[in-house]
Amino acid sequence: MVANGFQNIFKIPELKKKVFFTLIFLLVYRIGVHIPTPGIDSVALAAFFARTKGTLLGLFDMFSGGALERLSVFALGIMPYISASIILQLLTVVIPHLERLSKEGEQGRKKITQYTRYGTVILSIIQGFGISIGLESMSSPDGAQVVLLPGWGFRIMTVITLTSGTAFIMWLGERITEQGIGNGISLIIFAGIVARMPAAVRNSFQLISTGEIGMFAILILIVLMVVVVGFIIFVEQGQRRIPVQYAKRIVGRKMYGGQSTHLPLKINTSGVIPPIFASSIIMFPATIASFIKINWMQAVASKMTPGNFVYEFLYVGFIFFFCYFYTAVTYNPSDVADNMKKYGGYIPGIRPGKRTADFIDKVLTRITLGGAIYVSAVCVLPSILITKFNAPFYFGGTALLIVVGVALDTIMQIESHMLSRHYEGFLKKGAIKGRRR
């Protein structure tokens, strides 16, 4: 049935064009990942990055699809854009002007997008300058300097190159969103993460051939991978549906309303933001320690490595905090209750207004607990597999949540195109649900 669904993609000219457009732009992105920034000793840089596992540099390299490790023109990746988007989203709560823009529909959204672009360029310039300074102090274990000709010429050239690369990725993402399939920014991150899968498979076969890991252990890991992916898909599509009834209204000679619907609340409302923030905070000491050789700092950094009890405890604690914090910032029960009341909607058995807002907040608080436990379990999984079961590759965590979530959203959009043109979707019964509320 799934095979028939993919065949139907090429029977719809518009959908086929969108899919090919998306694939071509993602190919352009992957080509750019391999174009190096001038003035760098690539061998010395690769040797330095071999020591950055478990640091912020390793996390950023994952989101850049390996571009940071090569210091390509796309070394900053799409992280400045994501950071600017999150900052703007958080500022809408405290700045009245941004809050008004967020409620002005399409025009307000365009204005916020414009601010996000400006913020992306500013953050790229700052990060690019910081990287150029950091590169000048980097060296490989054998003492080879990473930067061939340090100085202001190298710094300015690096800032211009990396900022231009991020701006181009941002443009690629927006073009994919508008003319392709799926969210362009998410697909770019998805492509970078998936591009590392062949290396993990190759590493696994090498370990099997040398006898370091048995075939039975690999089979158990494959079964576990299938179970975990199925579990993530199940939870990501999970909703707590609050019934909503709309009263009948007479406007002129016509009657409106009277229908029953529901308010869907996602189990994982905050998405992948909590593990990203938590990883950034936890990895900060290890990142600083990789540049500064101080004994006490090295001791702290050793505690902040995956598999260590202190690391895992703080990691889970920060994930819980950011799950609740980000949900509280992005989902306002009072606004939802006011909009329901404005259009004559109410929850059966609950009075409109404040009582409705309190009820929604209570339900949201409870399901966020389940979402936080789920995200924590998925993010701690890689450490357990690597330290306890000697897994030959990194499986789980933020990367897996992104890959599965983006795949669900993209397939959902493709399916909606097929169903709107009277073709069958990927499933014979029902439809695939994405993560969007």
N, C-alpha and C positions, 0 to 999 in steps of 0.2 A: 504493500500500500504506500509506503514511504517512497519507493522507487517510482511509482506512478505519479506521486506528487511532484517529484523533481522533474519528471518528463513534462508535466504540465507547465512548468516554468517557461520552457522554450516554445510553447504554443501561444503565448501571449507576447506580442512584439514589444509592448511598452515595458513589461516586467523583465523580459530578456535584456532589453537595452539597459535598464537600471542595474541588473546583476552584473553585466559585462563592464559597465561604467565603474561600479564599485570595485571589481576585481582589478581593473587597470590602474585605478588610483592607489589601491593598496600595494600593487606591484611597484609603482613609482616610489611609494614610501619605503618599501624594503630595499630598493636600489639605492636610495639616498642614505640609508643606514650604513652602507659600505663605502661612502665617499668620505675620506679622512679630512680633518681640519689641518691646514698647513702648519708646519713648524713643530711637529710632534714626532718623537721616536716611538713608533708603534710597538716595537719589541719591548722596550723598557716600560711602556704603559701597560702592556698585557701582563708583564711580570708583577707590576705594582698591584693591579686589580686582582691578581690571584690571592692577595692577602686581605681583600675587602669583603669577604663573605660574612654576612651577619651585620653589616654596617649600612648606613643610609645610602652610601654609594652603590651597594649591591641592590638595595630596594629601587633606587632611581634607575639603575641599569636595567632592571626587570621591566619597568614601565616604558623605557626607551627602546625595548627590544634588542638590547645589546649594543646600542649606538654609543652609550656613554663609555663602555669598556674600550671601544675602538676610537673614541672621541671623534666621531663623524660629524658632519654638518648638522645632523639631527640629534646631537648628544643630549641636549636638554629635553628632547622628546616633547610630549604634550603636557608634562607636569605643570609648567607655568600657567597654561590655560586652565587646567583643572584647579590649581590653587587660586587663580583669579576668580573663577566661577564660584568656588566655595566662599571666598572672602565676600564677594558681592551678595551671595545668598544670605550670609550671616549679617551683613550690614543692612539688609532690607528690614531687619527687625528693629534696629536702633536708629536708622536715619529715615525720617518721615518722607523725604523726597523720593528715595528709592522704594519705599513701601507703596507710595502712590503710583509710581511707575509700574510696579509689579501687578497692580490692579487695573491698569489701563488697557489691557488686551494686547493686540498685536503691536501697536505703536510703542507701548511701554516696554514690551519684550525686546523690540529692536533697539531701543535706547539702552537697555541694560546690557544687551549683547555688544553694543558699541563700547560701553564702559569696560566690559570684560576684555575686549580686544586691546584697549589702551593699557589695562592692568597687566595683560599678558606680556606686552612689549616691555613695560617697566620692570616686571619681575625677571624677564629674560635678560635684560641688560644687567641687572644686579647679580643674578646667578652666573651669567657669562663672565662678568668681571671677577667674581669670587672664584670661579673655576680656573680662570687664567692665572690668578695669584697662587692658587693652590697647586696648579700644575708645575709652576716654577720651583716649588719646594719638594716635588715628588722625585723619587728615584727608585730604580729597581733594586732587588736584594744585592746585586753585584756592584751597586754604586753608580750605574749609568743614569744620567739625567734624562727626564722625560721630555723637557723642552730643549730644543736645539739652540735657539737664540733668545734667551730671556730678555725682557725689557718692555717698554711701553708700546713699541711697534707690535710685538706679539700679543700684548693684552688687548689693544684696540682691534686688531685683526680678529682675535678670538671672539670678542664681544659682538662685532658686526656679523661674523659668520654664524655663531650660535643663535643670535637673535633672529637673523634672517631665516635660519632653518626652522625655528619654532613657529615663526609667522607663516612660513610655507606649509608646515604641517597643519596649522590652524585653518589655513585656506583649504587644504585638502579635505579636512574633516567637515567643514561647512559645505563644500561642494558635494561630498558623499551624502550628507544629510538631505540636501535639497534635490539632488538629481539622481542619487543612487538608492540603495536599500539600507535601512537601519540608521542608527546614530553614528555619524562619521567618527567622532572622537572616540567613542567606545570601540568601534571596529579597528581603529588604528592601534589602540592598546591591545586588543584581542589578537591582531596580527603579530604584534611584537612578542607576545607571550607564546603563541602557538608556534612561532618560528623556532623556538628552542626545543620543541618536542623531538625532532629527529636526533638531536645530539643526546638527549636522555635515552632514547631507544638504542642508539649506537653504543652508549656507555653500558647499558644493561647487557647487551650481547657480548661485549668485551669481558665483563665480569663473569658471565656464564662460561665463556670459552676458557678463561683462566682458572675456573673452579672456585672463585671467591664467593659466589652465590649459587645455590642450587636451583634446578629447574622447578622443583616443588615450591620453593619460596617465591619464585617469580609468578607461578600460577596463583598462589594465595594472594599476592599483591594485585594481580589483574582482577581477581574476583572482588577484592576489597575496593579497587578503583571503580568498578561498575556499580557496586552497592552505594558508595559515597556519592557518585555522580547522580544516581537515581534519587538518593535522599535529598540532595541539593535541589534537584528539579522539583521534587514533591513539595519541599518547604517554600521555595521561591514562588510557587504558584498558590501557596496557601493563603487564605483570606478569612477574616472574621467578618461575616456579613451581618450588619445591623439593619433590621427591617425598617423601612421608612414609608409612611403613608402620606399622600398628598390630598388635601381637602379639595372639594369641588369648588370652582370659582366661575361666576357668570360675568363675562365681559361682553357688553352689548347683547346680542341675541345668541351668543355661543357660550357653551359650557366647557371649561378647561379643568384639568386635574382629575383627581379621584382615583388615580392609579397607585399601585403598590410597587415599590422598588426596594433597593437596599443600598447601604453605605458600606463599601468594601474597605476594610482595614488590613493592610499587609502585615504578615507576621514579621518580616524583615523590612520594616519601613525605611530604615536608614541606609540600606544597601551595603556597599563596600567601604563607605567613608570611615566607620569606626576602626576596622583593622588597619587602614592606611594611616590614620592619625596615630593610633596606638603604636604601630611599627616605627613611625618616624620618631616618636618620643623615646621609645625604648632603645632604638639603635643610635641615638644621638651620642651617648657616652663612648660607645665603641668607635664611632666615626671620629670623634675628637682624639681618642687614644691612638688611632692609626697615624695621626700627624704629630702628636706630642708624646714623647717618651718619658713619662713621669711614673714612678713606681705605683703610687696610690691610684693614679688614673688607670693604669694598666690592670690593677686589681679589681677596680670597679667594672671595667670593661669586660673582664673575664666572667664576672657574674651576669653580665647582660648579653649572654650568648644563648641561642636556641638550645633547648635541652636542659638548661640550668633551671632549678626550681624557682629562684628569684625572678629570672626572666619570664618564665611561664606565668607565675603568679601576678606579676605586674602587668603583663600583656593582657591576661584575661580581665583584670581589674579595669584597665584603660578601655578595653572593648566595651565592657558594661557601661562605663561612664559615658563614652561617646555615643553608644546606642541610644541612651536616654536623652543625652544633651542634643544630639542632632535631630532626633524625632521631635523634641520639644520646640526646636527652632523652626523646623520646616513644616510642621503640621500643627495648626492652631485650632483646637476644638471650638473655641468661641466664635471664630469666623465661620466655621462649618455650621454651627448651630444658628447663627444669625442669618446665613444664606438660606437654610432650610425654613426658618420662620418667615423670611421675606416672601418666599414662594409658596407658603401654605403647607410646608412639610412638617411632619412630626414623627417621633418614634412612639409607637403604641405603648401606652402605660407611663410615658415620661412627658412631663410638661415642657412646652417649647421654651427656648431661652436658656437661662443659666442652668436649669436642671438637665437639659439636653447636653450642654457643654460639659457639665460634670460627669454625666454618664459616659460620654464619648471618651473623655480623658481617663476615666477609670478603666474602661475596656482597653484603651490604647496602652496604658501603663502595664496591664497584665500581659498583653500579647507581646509587648516589647521585651519583657523578661524572657519569654520563650525564644524570641528572635536573638537576644543577646547570648543565651545558652547555645543556640544553634551556630551562630557565627564563631563563638569561642571554640566550640568543638571542632569545627572545620579548620580553624586557623592553628590550633594546637596539634592537629593530626600530623603535619609534616615532621615536627620534632619527635613525635612518638615513633613514626616509621623509620626515621633516620637513626635515632639514638638507640632504640630498643630492638628494631628488626633489621637494621643495617640495609635500609632501602637504598638502591643505587641512584635514585633520582629524587628531586623535590616534587612532592605531590600533595596538593591541598592548599590551604591558606587563601590569601587575597587573590592570587593568580587564578585559582580554580573557581572562586566565586565570580570573578570577572568573566572568565571564559564561558562558564555555563550560563550566566545571566545574559551576556551579550548574544550568545547563540540562541537562547530562547526568544529574546526580543526580535532578532533578525528573522528567525523562522516564522514568528508570529506575523511580522509585516508582509513577508512573502505570501503566507497563507491568506491573509486578508485580501491581497491583490487577486489571488486565484478565486477565492469565494465570491468576490464582488463581480467576477466575470463568469460566474456559473460553472467554475471548475471545482473538482474535489480538492480538499486540502490534503495535508500530510496524514491525517487520521480519518478513518471512515466514520467514526462516531465522535462528536464533539470537536473542539478546536483547541489549539495550543494557546495557553495563556502566558503572556509575558509578565514582566515585573512592574509595569506601569499601573499606577492607581487610577 
